[in-house]
């Protein structure tokens, strides 16, 4: 696998609504692989690759990472923030961040010291409003460099963890990686393949709605991470996917029921090409799959997911072999999607 590319994707900042830097990187990778590239009014990157008269396939992988937006600069120069995407506040303690103001500033999340908490306060779960960002500068200098509305991303590199990879923003830079590498690996295909790097997924699947209305696909395939609830705390029936067991083929989540014909086709392609795979049923959470299925004229839509541990933390963890399996399955799907449409 291309570890350098995945690292660059994970470490390039881009929160919901502020995807400019990550979009430039994705464009750099997709432009040589496609016949036409455009950016729509919302900021989605749409890269088209012509086929030979087959139906139109849309791939969708979101660019935005979870982050924060500055709401207030306090007298001491400390920053208050609101979340862009879903956070478990307890994961914010002792974390470094980057404040993207007039220049990038390293910061840390601070909170009330445990030494002066009452016993009752120690029993309470932390709340986002308990935290603030300290950039280590006087208030006057902070106000010169930071304004309300500037965004904040988490600071963490991608690294190896035994056989695995761990870092921040595998959700969904791993999905972008799979989409880019699948376009690179794509062989002979009848379908027109449209690779879309979407915006604002973490705050409501907004980019996919606009992009799908613009592309009007016959078939759609989202690419995202999914929970690998395979740790010691999970009961067998609570496991959603397993790290190292292959590409996850979505069957259900709380935003979409994937058509049986799509699931069957993906499974058949994986079996025919000896691609390790597993089925994914996630009782909560959703992806761009919903908007690809429902927007515009509607489309046959499914999702290939990368099993990931510790989702929405700075230590998200996945297996390189699963990434390779997802790349192979997405490329194979694009090469065979015309069969799915013709069989209807």
ZAMARGU-4260 file (C-alpha; in steps of 0.2 Angstrom, whole numbers, plus 5000, padded with zeros to 4 digits):
<rodrens>
0) 5000/5000/5000 | 5005/5018/4998 | 5008/5023/5016 | 5015/5040/5011 | 4999/5045/5003
5) 4988/5039/5017 | 4999/5048/5029 | 4998/5064/5019 | 4979/5062/5018 | 4977/5060/5036
10) 4988/5074/5041 | 4981/5087/5029 | 4968/5098/5038 | 4950/5100/5032 | 4935/5101/5044
15) 4917/5102/5038 | 4915/5118/5027 | 4934/5121/5027 | 4940/5107/5015 | 4951/5118/5004
20) 4968/5110/5008 | 4962/5092/5008 | 4953/5095/4991 | 4969/5102/4983 | 4978/5086/4988
25) 4964/5074/4982 | 4963/5084/4966 | 4982/5082/4963 | 4980/5063/4964 | 4964/5061/4954
30) 4967/5074/4940 | 4980/5062/4931 | 4968/5048/4932 | 4952/5056/4925 | 4946/5065/4909
35) 4937/5080/4918 | 4938/5087/4936 | 4927/5101/4943 | 4922/5108/4959 | 4904/5112/4962
40) 4897/5127/4972 | 4897/5118/4989 | 4915/5112/4987 | 4913/5094/4981 | 4927/5088/4970
45) 4920/5079/4955 | 4932/5069/4944 | 4925/5060/4929 | 4932/5045/4919 | 4924/5040/4903
50) 4918/5023/4899 | 4912/5014/4884 | 4893/5017/4884 | 4889/5009/4901 | 4879/5017/4915
55) 4886/5030/4926 | 4894/5025/4943 | 4897/5038/4957 | 4909/5034/4970 | 4908/5045/4986
60) 4921/5047/5000 | 4920/5062/5011 | 4934/5074/5014 | 4930/5082/5030 | 4937/5077/5047
65) 4929/5081/5063 | 4935/5097/5071 | 4930/5113/5080 | 4926/5131/5076 | 4931/5145/5087
70) 4916/5154/5096 | 4925/5166/5108 | 4942/5173/5113 | 4943/5175/5132 | 4952/5189/5141
75) 4967/5178/5144 | 4968/5173/5126 | 4960/5156/5128 | 4948/5150/5115 | 4931/5142/5117
80) 4925/5131/5103 | 4910/5122/5096 | 4911/5104/5088 | 4910/5101/5069 | 4905/5083/5070
85) 4902/5071/5084 | 4914/5070/5099 | 4915/5060/5115 | 4921/5074/5126 | 4932/5062/5137
90) 4943/5059/5122 | 4948/5078/5122 | 4959/5078/5138 | 4977/5081/5135 | 4976/5083/5116
95) 4986/5094/5105 | 4977/5104/5091 | 4980/5116/5077 | 4971/5132/5076 | 4969/5138/5058
100) 4969/5157/5060 | 4980/5170/5050 | 4993/5157/5052 | 4993/5139/5060 | 4995/5139/5078
105) 4999/5124/5089 | 4987/5123/5104 | 4982/5111/5118 | 4965/5107/5126 | 4965/5113/5144
110) 4952/5110/5157 | 4950/5112/5176 | 4964/5103/5185 | 4958/5087/5195 | 4968/5093/5210
115) 4955/5106/5213 | 4939/5097/5208 | 4927/5092/5222 | 4922/5074/5224 | 4906/5077/5216
120) 4914/5085/5201 | 4926/5071/5198 | 4911/5059/5196 | 4903/5069/5182 | 4907/5065/5164
125) 4916/5079/5155 | 4907/5091/5144 | 4913/5100/5129 | 4911/5117/5138 | 4923/5111/5151
130) 4937/5112/5138 | 4946/5127/5131 | 4961/5129/5119 | 4977/5137/5125 | 4989/5142/5111
135) 5002/5149/5123 | 5001/5167/5117 | 4996/5184/5126 | 4977/5188/5122 | 4982/5203/5111
140) 4993/5192/5100 | 4979/5179/5099 | 4967/5192/5094 | 4978/5197/5080 | 4980/5179/5073
145) 4963/5171/5077 | 4945/5177/5075 | 4928/5169/5078 | 4924/5156/5065 | 4942/5150/5063
150) 4943/5131/5063 | 4953/5119/5074 | 4959/5102/5069 | 4968/5088/5080 | 4986/5086/5079
155) 4992/5068/5077 | 5003/5059/5064 | 4999/5042/5056 | 5010/5028/5063 | 5012/5009/5063
160) 5004/4999/5078 | 5011/4982/5076 | 5002/4975/5061 | 4990/4990/5061 | 4990/5008/5057
165) 4984/5021/5069 | 4981/5040/5069 | 4968/5054/5067 | 4956/5056/5053 | 4956/5039/5046
170) 4937/5044/5045 | 4937/5047/5031 | 4954/5049/5024 | 4955/5030/5023 | 4940/5031/5012
175) 4948/5045/5001 | 4964/5034/5000 | 4953/5019/4994 | 4944/5029/4981 | 4960/5036/4974
180) 4969/5020/4973 | 4954/5011/4966 | 4954/5024/4952 | 4972/5020/4949 | 4969/5002/4949
185) 4954/5002/4938 | 4955/4991/4923 | 4944/4989/4908 | 4926/4996/4911 | 4911/5000/4902
190) 4903/5012/4915 | 4907/5031/4916 | 4915/5032/4933 | 4913/5048/4943 | 4924/5049/4959
195) 4917/5062/4971 | 4926/5069/4986 | 4912/5076/4996 | 4911/5090/5009 | 4902/5092/5025
200) 4897/5073/5028 | 4901/5075/5047 | 4888/5088/5049 | 4874/5080/5040 | 4879/5072/5023
205) 4877/5089/5015 | 4890/5087/5001 | 4883/5071/4995 | 4866/5078/4992 | 4872/5091/4981
210) 4884/5081/4972 | 4872/5067/4968 | 4859/5079/4961 | 4873/5086/4950 | 4880/5069/4944
215) 4864/5059/4943 | 4871/5042/4944 | 4863/5026/4939 | 4873/5017/4953 | 4882/5024/4968
220) 4895/5017/4980 | 4900/5026/4996 | 4917/5023/5004 | 4919/5026/5022 | 4925/5018/5038
225) 4914/5008/5050 | 4915/5002/5068 | 4926/4987/5071 | 4918/4983/5088 | 4930/4969/5090
230) 4938/4973/5107 | 4937/4964/5124 | 4922/4974/5130 | 4911/4969/5115 | 4899/4954/5116
235) 4899/4943/5101 | 4882/4949/5094 | 4888/4967/5096 | 4903/4965/5084 | 4900/4975/5069
240) 4916/4971/5059 | 4933/4964/5063 | 4949/4972/5059 | 4959/4961/5047 | 4944/4951/5041
245) 4943/4961/5024 | 4933/4974/5016 | 4916/4977/5024 | 4900/4977/5013 | 4887/4987/5021
250) 4870/4979/5023 | 4861/4991/5035 | 4864/5006/5045 | 4852/5019/5053 | 4852/5029/5037
255) 4850/5016/5024 | 4845/4999/5019 | 4856/4993/5005 | 4846/4984/4991 | 4849/4965/4991
260) 4855/4965/4973 | 4869/4977/4978 | 4874/4967/4992 | 4874/4951/4982 | 4883/4959/4968
265) 4897/4965/4979 | 4899/4948/4988 | 4899/4939/4971 | 4913/4950/4964 | 4923/4948/4980
270) 4921/4929/4980 | 4925/4928/4961 | 4941/4939/4964 | 4946/4931/4980 | 4945/4948/4989
275) 4943/4945/5008 | 4926/4953/5014 | 4913/4953/5028 | 4896/4960/5030 | 4892/4976/5040
280) 4876/4979/5049 | 4878/4995/5060 | 4863/5000/5071 | 4868/5018/5073 | 4877/5030/5062
285) 4876/5034/5043 | 4886/5038/5028 | 4885/5047/5011 | 4876/5031/5005 | 4859/5038/5010
290) 4861/5054/5000 | 4867/5044/4985 | 4852/5033/4986 | 4839/5046/4989 | 4845/5062/4980
295) 4842/5067/4962 | 4833/5053/4953 | 4838/5040/4965 | 4851/5027/4962 | 4855/5009/4967
300) 4867/5013/4981 | 4879/5003/4992 | 4894/5006/5003 | 4911/4998/5005 | 4918/5001/5022
305) 4935/5000/5031 | 4934/4992/5048 | 4941/5004/5061 | 4944/5004/5079 | 4942/5019/5091
310) 4932/5030/5079 | 4932/5049/5081 | 4947/5048/5092 | 4965/5053/5088 | 4970/5034/5088
315) 4958/5027/5075 | 4966/5011/5070 | 4964/5000/5054 | 4973/4986/5045 | 4983/4989/5029
320) 4976/4972/5022 | 4958/4979/5024 | 4963/4994/5014 | 4970/4984/5000 | 4954/4973/5000
325) 4943/4989/4999 | 4954/4996/4985 | 4952/4979/4975 | 4933/4978/4978 | 4929/4996/4973
330) 4940/4994/4957 | 4931/4977/4953 | 4914/4985/4957 | 4917/4999/4944 | 4923/4986/4931
335) 4907/4976/4933 | 4893/4988/4939 | 4885/4987/4921 | 4880/4969/4925 | 4871/4975/4940
340) 4861/4987/4930 | 4858/4975/4915 | 4851/4962/4927 | 4837/4973/4933
</rodrens>
